[in-house]
Amino acid sequence: MLSPCEETSLTASDRKILLFDLEPKGHHSVYLRHLVQHWRQSSLPGQLHLILSPGFVETHADLIALASDGERLQCSIVSETEYAEWENARSLLARSFIEWKLFCRYAKRLGGTQALLMYLDSLQLPLAIGEASPCPVSGIYFRPTFHYGQFSNHQTSLKEKIRQWRQKAVLGRILQRPQFKTLFSLDRFAVPTIQQLNLAKSSSVQPLADPVQIHHCDLAGIEPLRQQLQISSNRHVFLLFGELSDRKGVHQTLNALKLLPKEVEPSIAIVFAGPVDADSESIHAEVEHLRQSTQLEIALYDRYIKGNEVQQFFELADTVLALYQKHVGMSSILLHAAAAEKPVISTDYGLMGAITQKYQLGWAIDSTNPAQIARSLSRAVDQSIACHQASQQQFVAENQVDQFVNALIADFAPMDTFSQASTRYE
């Protein structure tokens, strides 16, 4: 901790902002990359310092290189021993406290003036009752669920109500900790409820854009893609995009295809685009069986899709399927579909159902029910799915990368508050 004389001598170039994240999977590396690229391109004073796990070195070496650029950008990797202790913890609760101790240890060692927890969800209890952070700290909250009872079609069990009460109690405690600065919620619908928990008003609660980069799509590539997938031009194309696994509703969709009326089959093509999950290898056999036993056209594009190629699949589609199974949080599928101005058939569960309805993106259905999926596919062929273009555009505009980055950069404390913060958090 800084001495009083050091506090008063701080300049803008002395600030050191820490970004902490141990999870290399999912969107974590993408969010970090947005912040690092902005910092590299800007002339902001001070240093941005990433604290990451060895998993990032193995899977995102390009990010490590990007974040290791002289004095303004640096990166620290927790030791293999520390990472193994976290990874092999006896329970999720034990893991969360190990993770928090790791953060505090590195924040002290590096002398951070402020920190951002890139994934607050896993650190809620230690944030609420654990040791105080060595510096002001903010966090990104990915998956609140305590407000799901407010959504239509959501039945809340007693067990779920108890869990929601516990979540709110912990969150209320976090917001009262003097070292906690700002909670950024990726779920805009949760913000009013969280603000009600912020009794002391000493911290801030803000919605945060979910930054999905929509690459420019060369429309000239759509027809070659159709030919590559062997999809006829007179078919209604349904797209199920992303890692093909149980949670995406792939098996429910395949079962729904078996329930389609025979007279509808010649009008439908379905594209499964993305790598088949290692635990879902049966998808290949099920697809082949449907090809042989029906008049459907089914394309299984079993590989990772990235960059400019992503949006081509959405432009090719007539309707996008977002049939997640009890999924908590949002999905970039909805944003890619809205950017292409294509309607969706989405799960009606939780945040995805609420977004689909609020922004008029298409139909929200019970995605666990193959019969209901089959009826929706048939109906979509016979009539266009009503979606509101202006609302689609609004949804995309609210989740731009610039909005995500600017909100977080603005939270990094101005230098004239550092001396006060240093005294406050000691």
C-alpha positions as CSV (number, residue, x, y, z in Angstrom):
1,M,0.0,0.0,0.0
2,L,1.2,3.5,-0.9
3,S,2.6,5.8,1.8
4,P,0.9,9.2,2.3
5,C,3.8,11.0,0.5
6,E,3.7,8.5,-2.4
7,E,0.0,9.0,-2.7
8,T,0.3,12.7,-3.3
9,S,3.1,12.3,-5.8
10,L,1.2,10.0,-8.2
11,T,0.8,11.1,-11.8
12,A,-1.5,9.8,-14.5
13,S,1.3,7.6,-15.9
14,D,1.5,5.8,-12.5
15,R,-1.9,4.1,-12.7
16,K,-1.8,0.4,-13.2
17,I,-5.1,-1.2,-14.1
18,L,-5.3,-5.0,-13.7
19,L,-7.5,-7.3,-15.7
20,F,-8.0,-10.7,-14.0
21,D,-9.2,-13.9,-15.6
22,L,-8.3,-17.5,-15.2
23,E,-10.8,-19.1,-17.7
24,P,-9.4,-19.3,-21.2
25,K,-12.6,-20.8,-22.8
26,G,-15.7,-19.2,-24.2
27,H,-15.9,-15.4,-24.7
28,H,-13.2,-14.6,-22.1
29,S,-10.4,-14.2,-24.5
30,V,-12.5,-12.1,-26.9
31,Y,-13.5,-9.6,-24.2
32,L,-9.8,-9.2,-23.1
33,R,-8.7,-8.8,-26.7
34,H,-11.2,-5.9,-27.2
35,L,-9.7,-4.0,-24.2
36,V,-6.1,-4.8,-25.2
37,Q,-6.6,-3.6,-28.7
38,H,-8.3,-0.4,-27.6
39,W,-5.4,0.3,-25.1
40,R,-2.8,-0.3,-27.8
41,Q,-4.5,2.1,-30.2
42,S,-5.1,4.8,-27.6
43,S,-2.8,7.2,-25.8
44,L,-4.3,6.6,-22.4
45,P,-1.9,7.1,-19.5
46,G,-0.7,4.3,-17.3
47,Q,-0.4,0.6,-17.7
48,L,-2.9,-2.1,-18.5
49,H,-1.7,-5.4,-16.9
50,L,-3.4,-8.7,-17.5
51,I,-3.3,-11.5,-14.9
52,L,-4.1,-14.8,-16.7
53,S,-3.8,-18.6,-16.3
54,P,-1.4,-20.9,-18.1
55,G,-4.4,-22.0,-20.1
56,F,-4.3,-18.7,-22.1
57,V,-0.7,-19.4,-23.0
58,E,-1.7,-22.8,-24.5
59,T,-4.8,-21.6,-26.4
60,H,-4.4,-17.8,-27.0
61,A,-0.7,-17.2,-27.5
62,D,-1.6,-14.3,-29.9
63,L,-3.4,-12.6,-27.1
64,I,-0.4,-13.0,-24.8
65,A,1.8,-11.4,-27.4
66,L,-0.7,-8.6,-28.0
67,A,-0.7,-7.9,-24.2
68,S,3.0,-7.9,-23.8
69,D,4.0,-4.7,-25.5
70,G,6.4,-2.5,-23.5
71,E,5.5,-0.5,-20.4
72,R,1.9,0.4,-21.3
73,L,0.8,-3.3,-21.8
74,Q,2.0,-6.2,-19.7
75,C,0.9,-9.7,-18.8
76,S,1.5,-11.9,-15.8
77,I,0.8,-15.6,-15.9
78,V,0.0,-17.3,-12.6
79,S,2.4,-20.2,-11.8
80,E,1.6,-23.8,-12.8
81,T,1.5,-24.7,-9.1
82,E,-1.1,-21.9,-8.3
83,Y,-3.1,-22.8,-11.4
84,A,-3.1,-26.6,-10.5
85,E,-4.4,-25.8,-7.0
86,W,-7.2,-23.7,-8.5
87,E,-8.1,-26.3,-11.2
88,N,-8.0,-29.3,-8.8
89,A,-10.0,-27.7,-5.9
90,R,-12.2,-30.1,-4.1
91,S,-15.4,-28.0,-4.8
92,L,-16.5,-25.0,-6.7
93,L,-16.7,-23.1,-3.4
94,A,-13.1,-23.9,-2.5
95,R,-12.1,-23.0,-6.0
96,S,-13.7,-19.5,-5.8
97,F,-11.8,-18.7,-2.6
98,I,-8.5,-20.0,-4.1
99,E,-9.2,-17.8,-7.1
100,W,-9.8,-14.7,-4.9
101,K,-6.6,-15.3,-2.9
102,L,-4.7,-15.5,-6.2
103,F,-6.2,-12.2,-7.3
104,C,-5.3,-10.5,-4.1
105,R,-1.8,-11.9,-4.1
106,Y,-1.0,-10.7,-7.6
107,A,-2.8,-7.3,-7.1
108,K,-0.6,-6.6,-4.0
109,R,2.6,-7.9,-5.8
110,L,1.9,-5.8,-8.9
111,G,0.7,-2.7,-7.0
112,G,-2.5,-2.3,-9.0
113,T,-4.3,1.0,-8.6
114,Q,-7.6,-0.5,-9.8
115,A,-8.7,-3.9,-11.1
116,L,-11.5,-5.4,-13.2
117,L,-12.6,-9.0,-12.6
118,M,-13.5,-10.2,-16.1
119,Y,-15.8,-12.9,-14.6
120,L,-17.4,-11.9,-11.4
121,D,-19.7,-14.8,-11.2
122,S,-17.2,-17.3,-9.9
123,L,-16.0,-14.9,-7.2
124,Q,-19.2,-13.8,-5.6
125,L,-18.9,-15.3,-2.1
126,P,-15.3,-14.4,-1.5
127,L,-16.1,-10.9,-2.7
128,A,-18.9,-10.7,-0.2
129,I,-17.1,-12.2,2.9
130,G,-13.5,-12.7,2.0
131,E,-10.4,-10.6,2.5
132,A,-10.6,-7.0,1.3
133,S,-9.2,-6.3,-2.2
134,P,-5.9,-4.5,-2.2
135,C,-7.3,-1.9,-4.6
136,P,-10.6,-0.7,-5.9
137,V,-12.2,-3.5,-7.9
138,S,-15.1,-3.8,-10.4
139,G,-16.5,-6.9,-12.1
140,I,-18.4,-8.2,-15.1
141,Y,-21.5,-10.2,-14.1
142,F,-22.4,-12.7,-16.8
143,R,-25.3,-14.8,-15.6
144,P,-27.8,-13.4,-13.0
145,T,-30.9,-15.6,-12.7
146,F,-32.7,-14.2,-9.7
147,H,-35.0,-12.1,-12.0
148,Y,-36.0,-14.9,-14.3
149,G,-39.3,-15.2,-12.4
150,Q,-40.3,-11.9,-13.9
151,F,-40.2,-13.3,-17.5
152,S,-43.3,-14.8,-19.0
153,N,-43.5,-18.6,-19.2
154,H,-41.0,-19.0,-16.4
155,Q,-42.2,-21.3,-13.6
156,T,-40.1,-20.7,-10.4
157,S,-39.7,-23.7,-8.1
158,L,-39.3,-23.4,-4.3
159,K,-35.7,-24.6,-4.7
160,E,-35.0,-22.0,-7.3
161,K,-36.6,-19.3,-5.1
162,I,-34.3,-20.2,-2.3
163,R,-31.3,-20.1,-4.6
164,Q,-32.4,-16.7,-5.9
165,W,-32.8,-15.3,-2.4
166,R,-29.3,-16.5,-1.6
167,Q,-27.9,-14.9,-4.8
168,K,-29.4,-11.6,-4.0
169,A,-28.2,-11.6,-0.4
170,V,-24.6,-12.3,-1.5
171,L,-24.8,-9.6,-4.2
172,G,-26.2,-7.1,-1.8
173,R,-23.2,-7.7,0.5
174,I,-20.7,-7.3,-2.4
175,L,-22.2,-3.9,-3.3
176,Q,-21.7,-2.7,0.3
177,R,-18.0,-3.7,0.4
178,P,-16.0,-0.4,0.5
179,Q,-13.5,-1.6,-2.0
180,F,-16.1,-2.6,-4.6
181,K,-16.5,0.1,-7.3
182,T,-18.8,-1.0,-10.2
183,L,-20.9,-4.0,-11.2
184,F,-21.3,-4.4,-14.9
185,S,-24.2,-6.6,-15.9
186,L,-24.3,-8.3,-19.3
187,D,-28.0,-8.9,-18.6
188,R,-29.8,-5.5,-18.9
189,F,-33.0,-6.9,-17.5
190,A,-31.3,-7.7,-14.2
191,V,-30.0,-4.1,-13.6
192,P,-33.2,-2.7,-11.8
193,T,-33.2,-5.6,-9.4
194,I,-29.5,-5.3,-8.6
195,Q,-29.9,-1.6,-8.1
196,Q,-32.5,-2.3,-5.4
197,L,-29.9,-4.3,-3.6
198,N,-27.4,-1.4,-3.6
199,L,-28.7,0.1,-0.3
200,A,-25.5,2.0,0.6
201,K,-25.2,3.5,-3.0
202,S,-21.4,3.4,-2.5
203,S,-20.9,1.4,-5.6
204,S,-22.4,1.6,-9.1
205,V,-24.5,-0.8,-11.2
206,Q,-24.4,-0.5,-14.9
207,P,-25.6,-2.5,-17.9
208,L,-22.9,-3.6,-20.2
209,A,-23.0,-4.3,-24.0
210,D,-22.3,-8.0,-24.9
211,P,-19.7,-7.3,-27.6
212,V,-20.2,-9.4,-30.7
213,Q,-18.1,-8.4,-33.7
214,I,-20.2,-8.6,-36.8
215,H,-17.8,-8.9,-39.7
216,H,-18.7,-7.6,-43.1
217,C,-20.2,-10.2,-45.3
218,D,-19.4,-10.5,-49.0
219,L,-22.8,-11.4,-50.4
220,A,-21.1,-12.8,-53.5
221,G,-20.0,-15.7,-51.4
222,I,-23.5,-16.8,-50.4
223,E,-24.3,-18.8,-53.5
224,P,-20.9,-20.7,-53.5
225,L,-21.6,-21.6,-49.9
226,R,-25.1,-22.9,-50.8
227,Q,-23.5,-25.0,-53.5
228,Q,-20.8,-26.3,-51.2
229,L,-23.5,-27.4,-48.7
230,Q,-25.6,-28.9,-51.5
231,I,-28.7,-26.9,-50.6
232,S,-31.3,-26.3,-53.3
233,S,-32.2,-22.7,-53.9
234,N,-36.0,-23.4,-53.6
235,R,-35.7,-24.7,-50.0
236,H,-36.4,-22.8,-46.8
237,V,-33.1,-22.8,-45.0
238,F,-33.0,-23.2,-41.2
239,L,-29.6,-22.6,-39.6
240,L,-28.4,-24.1,-36.3
241,F,-25.0,-22.5,-35.7
242,G,-22.1,-23.0,-33.2
243,E,-20.7,-25.9,-31.3
244,L,-23.1,-28.8,-31.9
245,S,-23.9,-30.1,-28.5
246,D,-26.8,-31.1,-26.2
247,R,-27.0,-27.6,-24.8
248,K,-27.7,-26.1,-28.2
249,G,-30.8,-28.3,-28.7
250,V,-29.3,-30.3,-31.5
251,H,-30.9,-33.6,-30.5
252,Q,-34.3,-32.0,-29.9
253,T,-34.0,-30.5,-33.4
254,L,-33.1,-33.8,-34.9
255,N,-36.1,-35.5,-33.1
256,A,-38.3,-32.6,-34.4
257,L,-37.3,-33.3,-38.0
258,K,-38.6,-36.9,-37.6
259,L,-42.0,-35.5,-36.6
260,L,-42.4,-33.2,-39.7
261,P,-45.4,-33.9,-42.0
262,K,-44.1,-35.7,-45.2
263,E,-45.6,-33.0,-47.4
264,V,-43.4,-30.4,-45.7
265,E,-40.1,-32.2,-46.1
266,P,-39.4,-31.2,-49.7
267,S,-39.5,-27.5,-48.7
268,I,-37.0,-27.7,-45.9
269,A,-33.2,-27.6,-45.7
270,I,-31.4,-27.5,-42.4
271,V,-27.8,-26.5,-41.9
272,F,-25.9,-27.6,-38.8
273,A,-22.8,-25.4,-38.9
274,G,-20.1,-25.8,-36.3
275,P,-17.9,-28.5,-34.6
276,V,-19.6,-31.5,-33.3
277,D,-19.0,-31.8,-29.5
278,A,-16.9,-34.8,-28.5
279,D,-19.7,-36.1,-26.4
280,S,-22.3,-35.8,-29.2
281,E,-20.7,-38.0,-31.9
282,S,-24.1,-39.7,-32.5
283,I,-25.2,-36.6,-34.4
284,H,-23.4,-37.9,-37.5
285,A,-25.4,-41.1,-37.4
286,E,-28.7,-39.4,-36.8
287,V,-28.1,-36.9,-39.6
288,E,-27.3,-39.7,-42.0
289,H,-30.4,-41.7,-41.0
290,L,-32.6,-38.6,-41.7
291,R,-31.0,-38.1,-45.1
292,Q,-31.8,-41.7,-46.0
293,S,-35.3,-41.8,-44.6
294,T,-36.7,-38.4,-45.4
295,Q,-36.9,-35.8,-48.3
296,L,-35.1,-33.2,-46.2
297,E,-31.8,-31.6,-47.2
298,I,-29.4,-31.7,-44.3
299,A,-26.0,-30.2,-44.3
300,L,-23.6,-31.0,-41.4
301,Y,-20.6,-28.6,-41.6
302,D,-18.4,-30.1,-38.8
303,R,-15.7,-27.6,-38.2
304,Y,-15.0,-24.3,-36.3
305,I,-16.2,-21.3,-38.2
306,K,-14.7,-17.8,-37.6
307,G,-14.1,-14.4,-39.1
308,N,-15.9,-13.2,-42.2
309,E,-17.2,-16.7,-42.9
310,V,-19.5,-16.6,-39.8
311,Q,-21.9,-14.0,-41.2
312,Q,-22.2,-15.8,-44.6
313,F,-24.1,-18.6,-42.9
314,F,-26.6,-16.2,-41.4
315,E,-27.1,-14.5,-44.7
316,L,-27.7,-17.9,-46.3
317,A,-30.4,-18.8,-43.8
318,D,-34.1,-17.9,-44.0
319,T,-34.6,-18.7,-40.3
320,V,-32.1,-19.0,-37.5
321,L,-32.6,-21.6,-34.7
322,A,-31.5,-20.7,-31.2
323,L,-32.9,-23.7,-29.4
324,Y,-30.7,-23.8,-26.3
325,Q,-31.7,-26.0,-23.4
326,K,-32.4,-24.0,-20.2
327,H,-29.6,-21.7,-21.1
328,V,-28.6,-18.9,-18.7
329,G,-27.5,-15.7,-20.3
330,M,-27.5,-14.4,-23.8
331,S,-26.1,-15.9,-27.1
332,S,-24.3,-14.2,-29.9
333,I,-26.5,-16.2,-32.3
334,L,-29.3,-13.7,-31.7
335,L,-27.1,-10.8,-32.6
336,H,-25.7,-12.4,-35.8
337,A,-29.3,-13.2,-36.9
338,A,-30.5,-9.6,-36.1
339,A,-27.5,-8.1,-38.0
340,A,-28.5,-10.2,-41.0
341,E,-32.2,-9.2,-40.4
342,K,-33.2,-12.8,-40.2
343,P,-35.9,-14.1,-37.9
344,V,-35.2,-16.6,-35.1
345,I,-37.0,-19.5,-33.5
346,S,-35.5,-19.2,-30.0
347,T,-35.9,-20.8,-26.6
348,D,-38.5,-19.1,-24.5
349,Y,-36.3,-19.7,-21.4
350,G,-34.7,-16.9,-19.4
351,L,-32.8,-14.0,-21.0
352,M,-32.9,-15.3,-24.5
353,G,-36.7,-15.6,-24.5
354,A,-37.0,-12.1,-23.0
355,I,-34.7,-10.6,-25.6
356,T,-36.5,-12.4,-28.5
357,Q,-39.8,-11.0,-27.3
358,K,-38.6,-7.4,-26.4
359,Y,-36.8,-6.8,-29.6
360,Q,-39.3,-8.7,-31.8
361,L,-36.7,-11.0,-33.2
362,G,-39.0,-13.9,-34.0
363,W,-40.7,-16.7,-32.1
364,A,-39.9,-17.9,-28.6
365,I,-40.9,-21.5,-28.0
366,D,-40.4,-24.4,-25.6
367,S,-37.1,-25.6,-27.0
368,T,-37.2,-28.8,-24.9
369,N,-40.3,-30.0,-26.8
370,P,-39.5,-31.6,-30.2
371,A,-43.2,-31.6,-31.2
372,Q,-43.3,-27.8,-30.6
373,I,-40.1,-27.3,-32.6
374,A,-41.6,-29.4,-35.5
375,R,-44.8,-27.3,-35.5
376,S,-42.7,-24.1,-35.6
377,L,-40.6,-25.3,-38.5
378,S,-43.7,-26.2,-40.5
379,R,-45.3,-22.9,-39.7
380,A,-42.2,-20.9,-40.7
381,V,-42.2,-22.6,-44.1
382,D,-45.9,-21.7,-44.7
383,Q,-45.8,-18.1,-43.3
384,S,-43.0,-15.6,-42.7
385,I,-42.0,-15.1,-39.1
386,A,-42.8,-11.6,-38.0
387,C,-39.8,-9.7,-36.8
388,H,-39.3,-5.9,-36.5
389,Q,-36.4,-4.5,-38.5
390,A,-35.9,-1.4,-36.4
391,S,-35.9,-3.4,-33.2
392,Q,-33.3,-5.8,-34.7
393,Q,-31.1,-2.8,-35.5
394,Q,-31.6,-1.4,-32.0
395,F,-30.5,-4.7,-30.5
396,V,-27.4,-4.8,-32.6
397,A,-26.6,-1.1,-31.8
398,E,-26.8,-1.7,-28.1
399,N,-24.2,-4.5,-28.3
400,Q,-21.4,-2.8,-30.3
401,V,-17.8,-3.5,-29.3
402,D,-17.2,0.3,-28.8
403,Q,-19.9,0.5,-26.2
404,F,-18.5,-2.4,-24.3
405,V,-14.9,-1.0,-24.3
406,N,-15.9,2.6,-23.6
407,A,-18.0,1.7,-20.6
408,L,-15.1,-0.2,-19.0
409,I,-12.5,2.3,-19.9
410,A,-14.6,5.1,-18.4
411,D,-14.7,3.1,-15.1
412,F,-11.0,3.2,-14.6
413,A,-10.5,5.8,-11.9
414,P,-9.2,9.3,-12.8
415,M,-5.9,10.0,-11.2
416,D,-7.2,12.7,-8.9
417,T,-9.2,10.0,-7.0
418,F,-6.3,7.6,-6.5
419,S,-5.0,9.2,-3.3
420,Q,-8.5,9.1,-1.8
421,A,-9.0,5.6,-3.0
422,S,-5.6,4.5,-1.6
423,T,-6.6,5.7,1.9
424,R,-10.1,4.3,1.7
425,Y,-9.0,0.8,0.7
426,E,-6.1,0.4,3.1
